[in-house]
Amino acid sequence: MAACLHLLLLKSIFAWRNNTGAVLSEYKGKKRFFRYGYKGSSDILGVLPDGRLLAVECKGKYGKLTPDQEKFLDRIRRSNGVAVVARDAHELNEALKAAGYGKRETTAKEGEGQPHGAK
């Protein structure tokens, strides 16, 4: 995921890590269940230079999409966004090229546009 965020930074595409999940917590003796983020939403979200939403679901070598992730990516595509499943930065770069974002528009200055969660 860090390599994909770095690639987007190098291409001057505004993007950030999108955390989702759930937590069980206890407060004053009562257990509480909290869900945060949109269920099935992608690992990385961003805004492309033309204003369209970018959603990147990062998967390992054998990782598979959950039904909620498939629905989310389909909804992004139907809304004229760009939805990508990437196993590494090379796959993301190829998907961006296929979507018409093959060239770097500008060079990001050091520290400028640093994606949230990237180190």
HELIX and SHEET records of a PDB file:
HELIX    1   1 ALA A    2  LEU A   10  1                                   9    
HELIX    2   2 PRO A   67  ARG A   78  1                                  12    
HELIX    3   3 ALA A   89  ALA A   98  1                                  10    
SHEET    1   A 4 PHE A  14  ARG A  17  0                                        
SHEET    2   A 4 ILE A  44  VAL A  47 -1                                        
SHEET    3   A 4 LEU A  53  CYS A  58 -1                                        
SHEET    4   A 4 VAL A  82  ALA A  86  1                                        
SHEET    1   B 2 GLY A  21  TYR A  27  0                                        
SHEET    2   B 2 LYS A  30  TYR A  36 -1                                        
END                                                                             
